[in-house]
Amino acid sequence: MGVPKRRQSHSRTSKRRSEWRKIEKPGLVECPQCHELKMPHRACLACGYYKGKSVM
């Protein structure tokens, strides 16, 4: 198993740690019922429909 020969500096560690937090905004899709923007695979908050059925 590989073992590091030298200790990693704090700045190098911080740079590596900060990368995973850079997530992008979720994509929005148009609701087929009311044409409002909504999160994909979730019920529409405006009309309450999901996959063509009223769920709320």
C-alpha positions as CSV (number, residue, x, y, z in Angstrom):
1,M,0.0,0.0,0.0
2,G,1.3,3.4,-0.9
3,V,2.3,5.7,2.0
4,P,3.0,9.4,1.5
5,K,6.7,10.3,2.1
6,R,6.0,13.9,3.1
7,R,3.3,15.6,5.0
8,Q,0.7,17.6,3.0
9,S,0.6,21.3,3.7
10,H,-2.6,23.0,5.1
11,S,-3.1,25.0,1.9
12,R,-2.8,21.9,-0.3
13,T,-5.3,20.0,1.9
14,S,-7.7,22.9,1.9
15,K,-7.6,23.2,-1.9
16,R,-8.5,19.5,-2.2
17,R,-11.3,19.7,0.4
18,S,-12.9,22.8,-1.2
19,E,-13.5,21.1,-4.6
20,W,-16.3,18.7,-3.6
21,R,-18.4,21.6,-2.3
22,K,-18.6,23.3,-5.7
23,I,-21.9,21.8,-6.8
24,E,-24.0,23.3,-9.5
25,K,-27.6,24.5,-9.3
26,P,-30.2,21.8,-10.0
27,G,-31.7,21.9,-13.5
28,L,-35.4,23.0,-13.6
29,V,-37.9,21.6,-16.0
30,E,-41.3,22.9,-17.2
31,C,-44.4,21.3,-15.7
32,P,-46.6,19.8,-18.5
33,Q,-49.8,20.8,-16.7
34,C,-49.3,24.5,-15.7
35,H,-45.9,25.2,-17.5
36,E,-44.3,26.5,-14.2
37,L,-40.6,25.6,-13.6
38,K,-40.2,22.8,-11.1
39,M,-37.5,20.4,-9.9
40,P,-37.3,17.2,-12.0
41,H,-38.9,14.0,-10.6
42,R,-40.9,15.9,-8.1
43,A,-44.5,17.1,-7.8
44,C,-45.2,20.6,-9.1
45,L,-45.7,23.0,-6.2
46,A,-48.0,25.3,-8.3
47,C,-50.6,22.8,-9.5
48,G,-49.8,19.6,-7.4
49,Y,-49.5,17.2,-10.4
50,Y,-46.8,14.5,-10.9
51,K,-46.7,12.3,-14.0
52,G,-50.1,13.5,-15.1
53,K,-51.9,12.7,-11.8
54,S,-53.0,15.0,-9.0
55,V,-51.0,14.0,-5.9
56,M,-51.4,17.1,-3.7
